[in-house]
Amino acid sequence: LGVTPYALIRAFRRVAGVAPHQYLVGRRLERARALLRTTDLSITRIAGLVGFPSSQHFATVFRRAFGR
């Protein structure tokens, strides 16, 4: 792209309103919430499907984001 990583992050934040990592985590959480509502998959399976390294980490991040 011909820009520094910092410039790319700033541009992303300007467009999306959040940093790239925050955006990615938010998308993962929304997908996980949809899977929890619409499937019978286990939390461990959903955590892996949406890209969290463990169900414990997923549960912590999910609880912080959604309060439960």
PyMOL Python script that loads the backbone (N, CA, C, O; Angstrom):
from pymol import cmd

cmd.read_pdbstr("""\
ATOM      1  N   LEU A   1       0.808  -1.203   0.000  1.00  0.00           N
ATOM      2  CA  LEU A   1       0.000   0.000   0.000  1.00  0.00           C
ATOM      3  C   LEU A   1       0.847   1.260   0.000  1.00  0.00           C
ATOM      4  O   LEU A   1       0.356   2.338  -0.337  1.00  0.00           O
ATOM      5  N   GLY A   2       2.071   1.140   0.362  1.00  0.00           N
ATOM      6  CA  GLY A   2       2.949   2.298   0.357  1.00  0.00           C
ATOM      7  C   GLY A   2       2.773   3.221   1.550  1.00  0.00           C
ATOM      8  O   GLY A   2       3.158   4.389   1.492  1.00  0.00           O
ATOM      9  N   VAL A   3       2.190   2.708   2.640  1.00  0.00           N
ATOM     10  CA  VAL A   3       2.050   3.504   3.854  1.00  0.00           C
ATOM     11  C   VAL A   3       2.585   2.697   5.028  1.00  0.00           C
ATOM     12  O   VAL A   3       2.701   1.473   4.961  1.00  0.00           O
ATOM     13  N   THR A   4       2.905   3.401   6.094  1.00  0.00           N
ATOM     14  CA  THR A   4       3.389   2.714   7.287  1.00  0.00           C
ATOM     15  C   THR A   4       2.221   2.017   7.986  1.00  0.00           C
ATOM     16  O   THR A   4       1.066   2.402   7.803  1.00  0.00           O
ATOM     17  N   PRO A   5       2.519   1.002   8.779  1.00  0.00           N
ATOM     18  CA  PRO A   5       1.442   0.345   9.543  1.00  0.00           C
ATOM     19  C   PRO A   5       0.659   1.342  10.414  1.00  0.00           C
ATOM     20  O   PRO A   5      -0.562   1.247  10.532  1.00  0.00           O
ATOM     21  N   TYR A   6       1.365   2.279  11.009  1.00  0.00           N
ATOM     22  CA  TYR A   6       0.706   3.275  11.849  1.00  0.00           C
ATOM     23  C   TYR A   6      -0.273   4.123  11.038  1.00  0.00           C
ATOM     24  O   TYR A   6      -1.382   4.397  11.495  1.00  0.00           O
ATOM     25  N   ALA A   7       0.129   4.533   9.847  1.00  0.00           N
ATOM     26  CA  ALA A   7      -0.752   5.328   8.986  1.00  0.00           C
ATOM     27  C   ALA A   7      -1.971   4.511   8.567  1.00  0.00           C
ATOM     28  O   ALA A   7      -3.079   5.040   8.487  1.00  0.00           O
ATOM     29  N   LEU A   8      -1.768   3.238   8.303  1.00  0.00           N
ATOM     30  CA  LEU A   8      -2.877   2.374   7.930  1.00  0.00           C
ATOM     31  C   LEU A   8      -3.869   2.229   9.090  1.00  0.00           C
ATOM     32  O   LEU A   8      -5.082   2.279   8.885  1.00  0.00           O
ATOM     33  N   ILE A   9      -3.355   2.054  10.287  1.00  0.00           N
ATOM     34  CA  ILE A   9      -4.217   1.945  11.469  1.00  0.00           C
ATOM     35  C   ILE A   9      -4.997   3.238  11.670  1.00  0.00           C
ATOM     36  O   ILE A   9      -6.195   3.198  11.950  1.00  0.00           O
ATOM     37  N   ARG A  10      -4.336   4.378  11.532  1.00  0.00           N
ATOM     38  CA  ARG A  10      -5.021   5.670  11.677  1.00  0.00           C
ATOM     39  C   ARG A  10      -6.119   5.828  10.641  1.00  0.00           C
ATOM     40  O   ARG A  10      -7.211   6.295  10.962  1.00  0.00           O
ATOM     41  N   ALA A  11      -5.843   5.444   9.402  1.00  0.00           N
ATOM     42  CA  ALA A  11      -6.841   5.552   8.344  1.00  0.00           C
ATOM     43  C   ALA A  11      -8.021   4.622   8.620  1.00  0.00           C
ATOM     44  O   ALA A  11      -9.176   5.003   8.431  1.00  0.00           O
ATOM     45  N   PHE A  12      -7.731   3.421   9.061  1.00  0.00           N
ATOM     46  CA  PHE A  12      -8.788   2.467   9.390  1.00  0.00           C
ATOM     47  C   PHE A  12      -9.660   3.024  10.505  1.00  0.00           C
ATOM     48  O   PHE A  12     -10.888   2.974  10.428  1.00  0.00           O
ATOM     49  N   ARG A  13      -9.023   3.549  11.535  1.00  0.00           N
ATOM     50  CA  ARG A  13      -9.761   4.104  12.673  1.00  0.00           C
ATOM     51  C   ARG A  13     -10.631   5.279  12.239  1.00  0.00           C
ATOM     52  O   ARG A  13     -11.751   5.441  12.723  1.00  0.00           O
ATOM     53  N   ARG A  14     -10.125   6.076  11.346  1.00  0.00           N
ATOM     54  CA  ARG A  14     -10.883   7.229  10.844  1.00  0.00           C
ATOM     55  C   ARG A  14     -12.148   6.759  10.112  1.00  0.00           C
ATOM     56  O   ARG A  14     -13.211   7.362  10.257  1.00  0.00           O
ATOM     57  N   VAL A  15     -12.030   5.696   9.335  1.00  0.00           N
ATOM     58  CA  VAL A  15     -13.157   5.193   8.555  1.00  0.00           C
ATOM     59  C   VAL A  15     -14.112   4.356   9.411  1.00  0.00           C
ATOM     60  O   VAL A  15     -15.327   4.544   9.349  1.00  0.00           O
ATOM     61  N   ALA A  16     -13.567   3.441  10.202  1.00  0.00           N
ATOM     62  CA  ALA A  16     -14.392   2.491  10.951  1.00  0.00           C
ATOM     63  C   ALA A  16     -14.792   2.982  12.342  1.00  0.00           C
ATOM     64  O   ALA A  16     -15.757   2.486  12.925  1.00  0.00           O
ATOM     65  N   GLY A  17     -14.058   3.944  12.866  1.00  0.00           N
ATOM     66  CA  GLY A  17     -14.363   4.450  14.197  1.00  0.00           C
ATOM     67  C   GLY A  17     -13.694   3.701  15.326  1.00  0.00           C
ATOM     68  O   GLY A  17     -13.777   4.116  16.481  1.00  0.00           O
ATOM     69  N   VAL A  18     -13.028   2.595  15.007  1.00  0.00           N
ATOM     70  CA  VAL A  18     -12.299   1.808  15.999  1.00  0.00           C
ATOM     71  C   VAL A  18     -11.012   1.291  15.362  1.00  0.00           C
ATOM     72  O   VAL A  18     -10.870   1.278  14.139  1.00  0.00           O
ATOM     73  N   ALA A  19     -10.088   0.870  16.203  1.00  0.00           N
ATOM     74  CA  ALA A  19      -8.835   0.284  15.713  1.00  0.00           C
ATOM     75  C   ALA A  19      -9.114  -1.061  15.042  1.00  0.00           C
ATOM     76  O   ALA A  19     -10.123  -1.695  15.352  1.00  0.00           O
ATOM     77  N   PRO A  20      -8.257  -1.507  14.143  1.00  0.00           N
ATOM     78  CA  PRO A  20      -8.481  -2.786  13.455  1.00  0.00           C
ATOM     79  C   PRO A  20      -8.719  -3.967  14.395  1.00  0.00           C
ATOM     80  O   PRO A  20      -9.605  -4.786  14.149  1.00  0.00           O
ATOM     81  N   HIS A  21      -7.941  -4.057  15.459  1.00  0.00           N
ATOM     82  CA  HIS A  21      -8.112  -5.181  16.388  1.00  0.00           C
ATOM     83  C   HIS A  21      -9.484  -5.133  17.066  1.00  0.00           C
ATOM     84  O   HIS A  21     -10.148  -6.161  17.195  1.00  0.00           O
ATOM     85  N   GLN A  22      -9.904  -3.951  17.493  1.00  0.00           N
ATOM     86  CA  GLN A  22     -11.219  -3.808  18.114  1.00  0.00           C
ATOM     87  C   GLN A  22     -12.320  -4.184  17.132  1.00  0.00           C
ATOM     88  O   GLN A  22     -13.300  -4.827  17.509  1.00  0.00           O
ATOM     89  N   TYR A  23     -12.162  -3.791  15.891  1.00  0.00           N
ATOM     90  CA  TYR A  23     -13.136  -4.127  14.857  1.00  0.00           C
ATOM     91  C   TYR A  23     -13.223  -5.647  14.690  1.00  0.00           C
ATOM     92  O   TYR A  23     -14.314  -6.216  14.651  1.00  0.00           O
ATOM     93  N   LEU A  24     -12.067  -6.289  14.593  1.00  0.00           N
ATOM     94  CA  LEU A  24     -12.024  -7.734  14.408  1.00  0.00           C
ATOM     95  C   LEU A  24     -12.669  -8.469  15.588  1.00  0.00           C
ATOM     96  O   LEU A  24     -13.456  -9.394  15.385  1.00  0.00           O
ATOM     97  N   VAL A  25     -12.347  -8.072  16.792  1.00  0.00           N
ATOM     98  CA  VAL A  25     -12.932  -8.707  17.975  1.00  0.00           C
ATOM     99  C   VAL A  25     -14.448  -8.493  17.984  1.00  0.00           C
ATOM    100  O   VAL A  25     -15.205  -9.410  18.303  1.00  0.00           O
ATOM    101  N   GLY A  26     -14.880  -7.299  17.640  1.00  0.00           N
ATOM    102  CA  GLY A  26     -16.313  -7.020  17.584  1.00  0.00           C
ATOM    103  C   GLY A  26     -17.040  -7.899  16.584  1.00  0.00           C
ATOM    104  O   GLY A  26     -18.124  -8.408  16.869  1.00  0.00           O
ATOM    105  N   ARG A  27     -16.445  -8.078  15.411  1.00  0.00           N
ATOM    106  CA  ARG A  27     -17.045  -8.952  14.401  1.00  0.00           C
ATOM    107  C   ARG A  27     -17.098 -10.396  14.883  1.00  0.00           C
ATOM    108  O   ARG A  27     -18.088 -11.094  14.664  1.00  0.00           O
ATOM    109  N   ARG A  28     -16.032 -10.841  15.540  1.00  0.00           N
ATOM    110  CA  ARG A  28     -16.009 -12.207  16.076  1.00  0.00           C
ATOM    111  C   ARG A  28     -17.097 -12.399  17.125  1.00  0.00           C
ATOM    112  O   ARG A  28     -17.778 -13.425  17.147  1.00  0.00           O
ATOM    113  N   LEU A  29     -17.255 -11.404  17.991  1.00  0.00           N
ATOM    114  CA  LEU A  29     -18.263 -11.499  19.039  1.00  0.00           C
ATOM    115  C   LEU A  29     -19.674 -11.509  18.461  1.00  0.00           C
ATOM    116  O   LEU A  29     -20.524 -12.265  18.932  1.00  0.00           O
ATOM    117  N   GLU A  30     -19.935 -10.694  17.463  1.00  0.00           N
ATOM    118  CA  GLU A  30     -21.260 -10.673  16.843  1.00  0.00           C
ATOM    119  C   GLU A  30     -21.567 -12.007  16.172  1.00  0.00           C
ATOM    120  O   GLU A  30     -22.688 -12.508  16.259  1.00  0.00           O
ATOM    121  N   ARG A  31     -20.577 -12.578  15.508  1.00  0.00           N
ATOM    122  CA  ARG A  31     -20.772 -13.891  14.877  1.00  0.00           C
ATOM    123  C   ARG A  31     -21.008 -14.961  15.938  1.00  0.00           C
ATOM    124  O   ARG A  31     -21.867 -15.827  15.770  1.00  0.00           O
ATOM    125  N   ALA A  32     -20.254 -14.904  17.022  1.00  0.00           N
ATOM    126  CA  ALA A  32     -20.429 -15.867  18.104  1.00  0.00           C
ATOM    127  C   ALA A  32     -21.814 -15.735  18.722  1.00  0.00           C
ATOM    128  O   ALA A  32     -22.466 -16.741  19.001  1.00  0.00           O
ATOM    129  N   ARG A  33     -22.264 -14.515  18.936  1.00  0.00           N
ATOM    130  CA  ARG A  33     -23.598 -14.310  19.515  1.00  0.00           C
ATOM    131  C   ARG A  33     -24.681 -14.898  18.612  1.00  0.00           C
ATOM    132  O   ARG A  33     -25.631 -15.520  19.089  1.00  0.00           O
ATOM    133  N   ALA A  34     -24.529 -14.696  17.308  1.00  0.00           N
ATOM    134  CA  ALA A  34     -25.490 -15.270  16.366  1.00  0.00           C
ATOM    135  C   ALA A  34     -25.469 -16.796  16.419  1.00  0.00           C
ATOM    136  O   ALA A  34     -26.524 -17.430  16.392  1.00  0.00           O
ATOM    137  N   LEU A  35     -24.295 -17.382  16.494  1.00  0.00           N
ATOM    138  CA  LEU A  35     -24.189 -18.841  16.575  1.00  0.00           C
ATOM    139  C   LEU A  35     -24.775 -19.373  17.877  1.00  0.00           C
ATOM    140  O   LEU A  35     -25.407 -20.430  17.886  1.00  0.00           O
ATOM    141  N   LEU A  36     -24.573 -18.654  18.969  1.00  0.00           N
ATOM    142  CA  LEU A  36     -25.141 -19.075  20.246  1.00  0.00           C
ATOM    143  C   LEU A  36     -26.665 -19.066  20.202  1.00  0.00           C
ATOM    144  O   LEU A  36     -27.317 -19.924  20.797  1.00  0.00           O
ATOM    145  N   ARG A  37     -27.222 -18.099  19.500  1.00  0.00           N
ATOM    146  CA  ARG A  37     -28.677 -17.980  19.410  1.00  0.00           C
ATOM    147  C   ARG A  37     -29.301 -18.990  18.448  1.00  0.00           C
ATOM    148  O   ARG A  37     -30.431 -19.432  18.658  1.00  0.00           O
ATOM    149  N   THR A  38     -28.576 -19.354  17.403  1.00  0.00           N
ATOM    150  CA  THR A  38     -29.208 -20.109  16.317  1.00  0.00           C
ATOM    151  C   THR A  38     -28.726 -21.545  16.161  1.00  0.00           C
ATOM    152  O   THR A  38     -29.236 -22.269  15.306  1.00  0.00           O
ATOM    153  N   THR A  39     -27.761 -21.974  16.962  1.00  0.00           N
ATOM    154  CA  THR A  39     -27.254 -23.339  16.840  1.00  0.00           C
ATOM    155  C   THR A  39     -27.193 -24.001  18.206  1.00  0.00           C
ATOM    156  O   THR A  39     -27.371 -23.361  19.243  1.00  0.00           O
ATOM    157  N   ASP A  40     -26.940 -25.274  18.175  1.00  0.00           N
ATOM    158  CA  ASP A  40     -26.724 -26.033  19.410  1.00  0.00           C
ATOM    159  C   ASP A  40     -25.247 -26.337  19.629  1.00  0.00           C
ATOM    160  O   ASP A  40     -24.903 -27.214  20.422  1.00  0.00           O
ATOM    161  N   LEU A  41     -24.381 -25.621  18.934  1.00  0.00           N
ATOM    162  CA  LEU A  41     -22.944 -25.839  19.076  1.00  0.00           C
ATOM    163  C   LEU A  41     -22.485 -25.470  20.479  1.00  0.00           C
ATOM    164  O   LEU A  41     -23.062 -24.595  21.125  1.00  0.00           O
ATOM    165  N   SER A  42     -21.449 -26.143  20.937  1.00  0.00           N
ATOM    166  CA  SER A  42     -20.901 -25.843  22.261  1.00  0.00           C
ATOM    167  C   SER A  42     -20.151 -24.514  22.230  1.00  0.00           C
ATOM    168  O   SER A  42     -19.740 -24.039  21.171  1.00  0.00           O
ATOM    169  N   ILE A  43     -19.985 -23.937  23.395  1.00  0.00           N
ATOM    170  CA  ILE A  43     -19.238 -22.683  23.506  1.00  0.00           C
ATOM    171  C   ILE A  43     -17.803 -22.891  23.038  1.00  0.00           C
ATOM    172  O   ILE A  43     -17.229 -22.028  22.375  1.00  0.00           O
ATOM    173  N   THR A  44     -17.234 -24.026  23.381  1.00  0.00           N
ATOM    174  CA  THR A  44     -15.867 -24.330  22.948  1.00  0.00           C
ATOM    175  C   THR A  44     -15.775 -24.353  21.432  1.00  0.00           C
ATOM    176  O   THR A  44     -14.841 -23.792  20.859  1.00  0.00           O
ATOM    177  N   ARG A  45     -16.730 -24.994  20.779  1.00  0.00           N
ATOM    178  CA  ARG A  45     -16.739 -25.078  19.311  1.00  0.00           C
ATOM    179  C   ARG A  45     -16.926 -23.704  18.683  1.00  0.00           C
ATOM    180  O   ARG A  45     -16.242 -23.362  17.719  1.00  0.00           O
ATOM    181  N   ILE A  46     -17.850 -22.918  19.225  1.00  0.00           N
ATOM    182  CA  ILE A  46     -18.099 -21.574  18.695  1.00  0.00           C
ATOM    183  C   ILE A  46     -16.870 -20.698  18.876  1.00  0.00           C
ATOM    184  O   ILE A  46     -16.502 -19.952  17.969  1.00  0.00           O
ATOM    185  N   ALA A  47     -16.236 -20.781  20.030  1.00  0.00           N
ATOM    186  CA  ALA A  47     -15.023 -19.991  20.270  1.00  0.00           C
ATOM    187  C   ALA A  47     -13.974 -20.288  19.209  1.00  0.00           C
ATOM    188  O   ALA A  47     -13.348 -19.371  18.677  1.00  0.00           O
ATOM    189  N   GLY A  48     -13.781 -21.553  18.903  1.00  0.00           N
ATOM    190  CA  GLY A  48     -12.817 -21.937  17.876  1.00  0.00           C
ATOM    191  C   GLY A  48     -13.233 -21.485  16.492  1.00  0.00           C
ATOM    192  O   GLY A  48     -12.398 -21.036  15.708  1.00  0.00           O
ATOM    193  N   LEU A  49     -14.515 -21.599  16.182  1.00  0.00           N
ATOM    194  CA  LEU A  49     -14.998 -21.213  14.856  1.00  0.00           C
ATOM    195  C   LEU A  49     -14.813 -19.724  14.567  1.00  0.00           C
ATOM    196  O   LEU A  49     -14.524 -19.336  13.435  1.00  0.00           O
ATOM    197  N   VAL A  50     -14.980 -18.901  15.585  1.00  0.00           N
ATOM    198  CA  VAL A  50     -14.871 -17.458  15.356  1.00  0.00           C
ATOM    199  C   VAL A  50     -13.473 -16.901  15.618  1.00  0.00           C
ATOM    200  O   VAL A  50     -13.237 -15.704  15.458  1.00  0.00           O
ATOM    201  N   GLY A  51     -12.543 -17.776  16.022  1.00  0.00           N
ATOM    202  CA  GLY A  51     -11.150 -17.349  16.086  1.00  0.00           C
ATOM    203  C   GLY A  51     -10.573 -17.043  17.447  1.00  0.00           C
ATOM    204  O   GLY A  51      -9.512 -16.425  17.536  1.00  0.00           O
ATOM    205  N   PHE A  52     -11.241 -17.459  18.519  1.00  0.00           N
ATOM    206  CA  PHE A  52     -10.661 -17.270  19.843  1.00  0.00           C
ATOM    207  C   PHE A  52      -9.784 -18.461  20.184  1.00  0.00           C
ATOM    208  O   PHE A  52     -10.109 -19.591  19.820  1.00  0.00           O
ATOM    209  N   PRO A  53      -8.672 -18.224  20.882  1.00  0.00           N
ATOM    210  CA  PRO A  53      -7.735 -19.319  21.163  1.00  0.00           C
ATOM    211  C   PRO A  53      -8.252 -20.335  22.172  1.00  0.00           C
ATOM    212  O   PRO A  53      -7.797 -21.479  22.184  1.00  0.00           O
ATOM    213  N   SER A  54      -9.203 -19.929  23.023  1.00  0.00           N
ATOM    214  CA  SER A  54      -9.755 -20.861  24.006  1.00  0.00           C
ATOM    215  C   SER A  54     -11.155 -20.418  24.396  1.00  0.00           C
ATOM    216  O   SER A  54     -11.526 -19.258  24.221  1.00  0.00           O
ATOM    217  N   SER A  55     -11.919 -21.347  24.923  1.00  0.00           N
ATOM    218  CA  SER A  55     -13.272 -20.996  25.366  1.00  0.00           C
ATOM    219  C   SER A  55     -13.220 -20.079  26.590  1.00  0.00           C
ATOM    220  O   SER A  55     -14.116 -19.258  26.783  1.00  0.00           O
ATOM    221  N   GLN A  56     -12.186 -20.213  27.411  1.00  0.00           N
ATOM    222  CA  GLN A  56     -12.054 -19.343  28.576  1.00  0.00           C
ATOM    223  C   GLN A  56     -11.827 -17.896  28.150  1.00  0.00           C
ATOM    224  O   GLN A  56     -12.441 -16.976  28.690  1.00  0.00           O
ATOM    225  N   HIS A  57     -10.947 -17.706  27.183  1.00  0.00           N
ATOM    226  CA  HIS A  57     -10.688 -16.352  26.683  1.00  0.00           C
ATOM    227  C   HIS A  57     -11.945 -15.784  26.036  1.00  0.00           C
ATOM    228  O   HIS A  57     -12.300 -14.626  26.257  1.00  0.00           O
ATOM    229  N   PHE A  58     -12.611 -16.608  25.237  1.00  0.00           N
ATOM    230  CA  PHE A  58     -13.851 -16.184  24.604  1.00  0.00           C
ATOM    231  C   PHE A  58     -14.875 -15.752  25.653  1.00  0.00           C
ATOM    232  O   PHE A  58     -15.489 -14.693  25.519  1.00  0.00           O
ATOM    233  N   ALA A  59     -15.062 -16.558  26.687  1.00  0.00           N
ATOM    234  CA  ALA A  59     -16.049 -16.241  27.721  1.00  0.00           C
ATOM    235  C   ALA A  59     -15.735 -14.918  28.413  1.00  0.00           C
ATOM    236  O   ALA A  59     -16.641 -14.133  28.693  1.00  0.00           O
ATOM    237  N   THR A  60     -14.474 -14.671  28.687  1.00  0.00           N
ATOM    238  CA  THR A  60     -14.064 -13.421  29.332  1.00  0.00           C
ATOM    239  C   THR A  60     -14.368 -12.228  28.441  1.00  0.00           C
ATOM    240  O   THR A  60     -14.946 -11.244  28.902  1.00  0.00           O
ATOM    241  N   VAL A  61     -13.987 -12.302  27.173  1.00  0.00           N
ATOM    242  CA  VAL A  61     -14.203 -11.200  26.243  1.00  0.00           C
ATOM    243  C   VAL A  61     -15.700 -10.997  25.998  1.00  0.00           C
ATOM    244  O   VAL A  61     -16.170  -9.861  25.945  1.00  0.00           O
ATOM    245  N   PHE A  62     -16.442 -12.085  25.851  1.00  0.00           N
ATOM    246  CA  PHE A  62     -17.884 -12.005  25.624  1.00  0.00           C
ATOM    247  C   PHE A  62     -18.575 -11.346  26.814  1.00  0.00           C
ATOM    248  O   PHE A  62     -19.436 -10.484  26.635  1.00  0.00           O
ATOM    249  N   ARG A  63     -18.204 -11.747  28.017  1.00  0.00           N
ATOM    250  CA  ARG A  63     -18.798 -11.193  29.230  1.00  0.00           C
ATOM    251  C   ARG A  63     -18.512  -9.696  29.332  1.00  0.00           C
ATOM    252  O   ARG A  63     -19.398  -8.923  29.698  1.00  0.00           O
ATOM    253  N   ARG A  64     -17.297  -9.283  29.016  1.00  0.00           N
ATOM    254  CA  ARG A  64     -16.950  -7.856  29.051  1.00  0.00           C
ATOM    255  C   ARG A  64     -17.769  -7.067  28.029  1.00  0.00           C
ATOM    256  O   ARG A  64     -18.208  -5.950  28.303  1.00  0.00           O
ATOM    257  N   ALA A  65     -17.967  -7.650  26.866  1.00  0.00           N
ATOM    258  CA  ALA A  65     -18.678  -6.934  25.799  1.00  0.00           C
ATOM    259  C   ALA A  65     -20.179  -6.886  26.032  1.00  0.00           C
ATOM    260  O   ALA A  65     -20.805  -5.853  25.796  1.00  0.00           O
ATOM    261  N   PHE A  66     -20.768  -7.986  26.490  1.00  0.00           N
ATOM    262  CA  PHE A  66     -22.218  -8.083  26.574  1.00  0.00           C
ATOM    263  C   PHE A  66     -22.768  -8.167  27.990  1.00  0.00           C
ATOM    264  O   PHE A  66     -23.982  -8.170  28.190  1.00  0.00           O
ATOM    265  N   GLY A  67     -21.871  -8.236  28.976  1.00  0.00           N
ATOM    266  CA  GLY A  67     -22.307  -8.244  30.356  1.00  0.00           C
ATOM    267  C   GLY A  67     -22.903  -9.533  30.864  1.00  0.00           C
ATOM    268  O   GLY A  67     -23.522  -9.563  31.927  1.00  0.00           O
ATOM    269  N   ARG A  68     -22.716 -10.609  30.099  1.00  0.00           N
ATOM    270  CA  ARG A  68     -23.200 -11.919  30.557  1.00  0.00           C
ATOM    271  C   ARG A  68     -22.471 -13.026  29.853  1.00  0.00           C
ATOM    272  O   ARG A  68     -22.740 -14.201  30.106  1.00  0.00           O
TER     273      ARG A  68
END
""", "prot")
cmd.dss("prot")
cmd.show_as("cartoon", "prot")
cmd.util.cbc("prot")
cmd.orient("prot")
